């Protein structure tokens, strides 16, 4: 058989069919399948691997797509939950008997913190309004913060004491009750602390940074355009002006005077005649007792049991919801916080 005829033969490369005539005229018996060349077999295996690989990638892509969709859905659900319930409610127990109400002042006192005036004032109102609360303890562990927020809380404590004269409010300082936190405590009927607590720091501080020296070394020019001669007041990237410093010091002195006046009004003649009281120094609880900054040494439990006479405590503090804590971990606020601290003046009671 010629090469050309062999190529046309469908049984190329195979033996003659069993039972067929040698002349090729037999029609009975089974036919063998054509043999596949080795090269074609390798091609089919490569194609099969490619198809399987594509299917595997598609399955992985679908799984990741589902995962990210669920993650996005969960994140949006948490945001919606926080909008509806931004803070966990007070831990007002179902206790129907008489009890001592607790309101926490924890951390920095600021409008965007848990220890904001809105949160603390709201909790104090509930504590005073509760029929079964026989007294209120303001448990403080704070280095201070905004003079405005502290002033709001101070004024509300004074108002609530006048509205509910039969309910006493006791401030109890744990680790620290300084600056704006002591400002708040001064409005209480009495103040208690531990002998090692840090108390006082009756002063005002404002701070920032100046970058003019670094800018000169690096070769950076400050280009600032304003309308109003004092609009760039205390700009950290411009040379310090003596007139601006003097003006700012007067603002601080005015705020300090307001702080002193509030402390004197709250503490009265219990304060010792010591000029260092309002110098910004901070004292231990034992020293504070001698200076009249506190009325006694003891914890919240001690005050509830020995002073108020009702040791059952019910916490009325507002707290973050669990979802808020989760979402807070996603926030990237460290960099912006540092930048804000570096470039802006800070104005706090300390």
C-alpha positions in Angstrom: 0.0 0.0 0.0 1.3 3.4 -0.8 1.8 6.2 1.7 -1.0 8.2 0.2 -3.4 5.3 0.5 -2.3 4.6 4.0 -3.2 8.2 5.0 -6.6 7.8 3.6 -7.2 4.6 5.4 -9.4 5.1 8.5 -7.6 2.1 10.1 -4.2 3.8 9.8 -1.6 2.0 11.8 -3.9 -0.9 12.8 -4.0 -4.5 12.1 -6.6 -6.0 9.7 -10.0 -6.7 11.3 -10.5 -10.2 12.6 -12.5 -12.4 10.3 -12.0 -10.2 7.3 -10.7 -11.6 4.0 -7.1 -10.9 3.3 -8.3 -9.1 0.2 -10.2 -6.7 2.4 -13.7 -7.9 1.3 -14.9 -9.3 4.7 -17.7 -7.3 6.4 -18.3 -9.4 9.6 -16.7 -9.0 13.1 -15.9 -6.0 15.3 -13.6 -3.2 14.3 -10.7 -1.9 16.5 -10.7 1.8 17.5 -8.1 3.8 15.7 -4.9 4.3 17.7 -4.2 7.8 18.8 -0.7 9.1 18.1 1.4 9.9 21.3 1.7 13.6 20.3 -2.2 13.9 20.2 -2.4 12.2 23.6 -0.1 14.8 25.2 -2.0 17.7 23.6 -5.3 16.4 25.1 -3.7 16.1 28.5 -2.4 19.7 28.4 -5.9 20.9 27.3 -7.4 18.9 30.2 -5.0 20.4 32.7 -5.7 23.9 31.4 -9.5 23.4 31.7 -9.2 22.0 35.2 -7.0 24.9 36.2 -9.4 27.5 34.9 -12.3 25.7 36.7 -10.3 25.8 40.0 -9.5 29.5 39.6 -13.2 30.2 38.9 -14.2 28.3 42.1 -11.6 30.3 44.2 -12.8 33.6 42.7 -16.4 32.8 43.5 -15.5 31.8 47.1 -13.5 35.1 47.6 -16.3 37.1 46.1 -18.8 35.5 48.5 -16.4 36.2 51.4 -16.0 39.8 50.6 -19.7 40.3 50.0 -20.4 38.8 53.5 -17.7 41.0 55.0 -19.1 44.1 53.5 -22.6 43.2 54.5 -21.4 42.6 58.1 -19.6 45.9 58.2 -22.6 47.8 56.9 -24.9 46.0 59.3 -22.6 47.1 62.2 -22.6 50.7 61.0 -26.4 50.7 60.8 -26.6 49.2 64.2 -24.4 51.9 65.7 -26.4 54.6 64.0 -29.6 53.2 65.5 -27.9 52.4 68.9 -24.7 54.5 69.1 -24.1 53.7 72.8 -25.0 50.8 74.9 -27.6 51.8 77.4 -26.9 52.2 81.1 -26.5 48.9 83.0 -29.7 49.5 84.9 -30.4 46.2 86.5 -33.8 44.9 87.2 -33.2 45.4 90.9 -36.4 46.8 92.3 -35.0 47.5 95.8 -33.1 50.5 97.1 -29.6 50.9 95.7 -26.7 53.3 95.2 -26.4 54.7 91.6 -23.0 54.7 89.9 -21.9 56.9 87.0 -18.5 56.5 85.6 -16.1 59.2 84.3 -13.5 57.2 82.5 -10.8 58.6 80.2 -10.3 62.0 78.5 -13.2 64.4 78.9 -14.1 65.5 75.4 -17.1 65.9 73.1 -16.1 62.9 70.9 -15.2 60.6 73.8 -17.2 58.3 76.0 -16.6 60.8 78.9 -18.5 63.5 77.1 -20.9 65.9 78.7 -23.8 64.4 76.8 -23.1 60.9 78.1 -22.3 61.8 81.7 -25.1 64.3 82.1 -27.6 61.8 80.6 -26.5 59.1 83.0 -26.6 61.5 86.0 -30.1 62.5 85.2 -31.3 58.9 85.1 -29.5 58.1 88.3 -31.2 61.1 90.1 -34.6 60.4 88.6 -34.6 56.7 89.6 -37.1 56.2 92.4 -35.0 53.5 94.1 -31.6 55.3 94.1 -30.8 56.6 97.5 -27.6 58.3 96.5 -25.3 58.8 93.5 -21.6 58.1 93.2 -19.6 59.7 90.4 -16.7 57.3 90.0 -13.8 59.2 88.4 -10.7 57.9 86.7 -9.7 60.7 84.3 -6.7 63.0 83.7 -9.1 65.8 82.6 -9.8 67.3 79.2 -12.0 70.0 77.7 -12.8 72.9 80.0 -16.1 73.4 78.1 -17.2 69.8 78.6 -16.1 69.8 82.3 -18.1 73.0 82.8 -21.2 71.6 81.3 -21.1 68.6 83.7 -20.2 70.8 86.7 -23.3 73.1 86.0 -25.6 70.1 85.6 -24.4 68.5 88.9 -25.2 71.8 90.7 -28.7 71.9 89.1 -29.5 68.2 89.9 -28.4 68.7 93.5 -30.8 71.6 93.8 -33.6 69.7 92.2 -33.1 66.5 94.3 -31.9 67.9 97.7 -32.5 64.5 99.4 -30.1 62.7 97.1 -26.4 63.3 97.8 -23.8 63.0 95.1 -20.3 61.7 96.1 -17.3 61.9 93.8 -14.9 59.0 94.3 -11.5 59.2 92.6 -9.8 56.0 91.8 -6.4 56.2 90.0 -6.6 59.8 88.9 -8.9 62.8 89.2 -7.0 65.7 87.8 -7.6 69.0 86.0 -11.1 68.9 84.3 -11.9 65.7 86.2 -11.3 67.5 89.5 -13.3 70.4 88.1 -16.3 68.0 87.9 -15.6 66.5 91.3 -15.7 69.9 93.0 -19.4 70.1 92.3 -20.2 67.0 94.4 -21.4 67.1 98.0 -18.3 65.3 99.1 -15.1 63.9 97.4 -13.3 60.6 98.4 -10.1 59.2 97.0 -7.6 56.4 97.7 -4.5 57.4 99.7 -2.4 56.9 96.5 -4.8 58.5 94.0 -3.6 61.5 92.0 -5.7 64.6 92.8 -5.7 68.2 91.7 -3.7 69.7 88.9 -5.9 72.9 89.0 -4.5 74.7 86.0 -4.8 75.2 82.2 -2.4 74.2 79.5 -2.2 74.8 75.8 0.6 73.5 73.6 1.9 73.0 70.1 5.0 72.9 68.0 7.0 75.3 65.9 8.6 74.1 62.7 10.3 77.3 61.4 13.8 76.1 62.2 13.4 72.8 60.4 11.8 74.5 57.4 14.8 76.8 57.0 17.2 73.9 57.1 15.2 71.9 54.6 14.5 74.9 52.4 10.7 75.1 52.7 8.9 78.4 52.3 5.6 79.0 54.2 2.9 80.4 51.9 -0.1 81.4 53.9 -2.9 83.6 52.6 -5.5 85.1 55.0 -8.2 87.7 55.3 -8.0 89.1 58.8 -4.8 90.1 60.5 -5.1 87.5 63.2 -6.5 84.6 61.2 -3.1 82.9 61.3 -3.0 83.2 65.0 -0.2 81.0 66.5 0.5 79.3 63.2 3.1 76.6 63.9 4.8 77.1 60.6 5.3 80.8 61.1 7.6 82.7 63.5 6.1 83.2 66.9 4.8 86.7 67.6 5.1 88.1 71.1 1.8 89.9 70.9 0.0 86.7 70.0 1.7 84.9 72.9 0.6 87.6 75.4 -3.0 87.5 74.1 -3.1 83.7 74.4 -1.7 83.8 77.9 -4.6 86.1 78.9 -7.1 83.6 77.5 -5.5 80.9 79.6 -5.4 83.0 82.7 -9.1 83.8 82.3 -10.0 80.1 82.0 -7.8 79.4 85.0 -9.7 82.0 87.0 -13.0 80.3 86.1 -11.6 77.0 87.2 -10.4 78.4 90.5 -13.7 80.1 91.1 -15.7 76.9 90.5 -13.4 74.9 92.9 -13.7 77.5 95.6 -17.5 77.6 95.1 -17.8 73.8 95.4 -15.3 73.2 98.2 -15.8 76.4 100.2 -13.9 76.7 103.5 -12.8 73.1 103.4 -9.9 74.2 101.3 -6.6 74.8 103.1 -5.0 78.3 102.9 -2.2 77.2 100.6 -1.2 79.2 97.6 0.1 76.1 95.8 -3.4 74.7 95.5 -4.1 76.4 92.2 -0.6 76.3 90.8 -1.2 73.2 88.7 0.5 70.8 91.1 -1.0 67.3 91.5 -1.2 65.6 94.9 -1.6 62.1 96.4 -4.9 61.3 98.0 -3.4 61.6 101.4 -1.9 65.0 100.7 -5.2 66.1 99.1 -7.0 65.2 102.3 -4.7 67.5 104.3 -5.3 70.3 101.8 -9.0 70.0 101.8 -9.2 68.9 98.2 -11.0 65.7 99.3 -13.2 64.9 102.3 -12.1 61.3 103.1 -10.2 58.2 101.9 -12.2 55.3 100.5 -13.5 53.4 97.5 -16.9 53.4 95.9 -18.0 50.3 97.9 -16.8 52.0 101.1 -18.8 55.2 100.3 -21.9 53.2 99.4 -21.7 51.0 102.5 -20.5 53.5 105.1 -21.6 56.9 103.9 -24.7 56.4 101.9 -25.8 53.3 103.8 -26.8 51.2 100.7 -24.2 48.8 99.5 -26.2 47.5 96.5 -24.7 49.3 93.4 -26.4 49.9 90.1 -24.4 51.2 87.2 -26.1 53.9 85.1 -23.1 54.8 82.9 -23.4 54.9 79.2 -21.1 52.6 77.5 -20.0 51.7 73.9 -22.0 48.9 72.2 -20.0 45.8 71.3 -20.4 46.7 67.6 -18.8 50.1 68.3 -15.7 48.4 69.7 -15.5 46.1 66.7 -15.8 48.9 64.2 -13.3 51.1 66.1 -10.7 48.5 65.4 -11.1 49.1 61.7 -10.4 52.8 62.1 -7.1 54.3 61.1 -6.9 57.3 63.4 -3.4 57.2 64.8 -1.8 59.1 61.9 -4.5 61.8 61.8 -4.3 62.1 65.6 -0.6 62.7 65.5 -0.9 65.2 62.7 -3.6 67.1 64.5 -1.6 67.1 67.7 1.5 68.4 65.9 -0.2 71.1 63.9 -2.9 72.4 66.2 -2.7 74.1 69.6 -4.2 72.0 72.4 -6.3 73.7 75.1 -7.1 71.6 78.1 -7.5 71.8 81.9 -4.5 70.2 83.5 
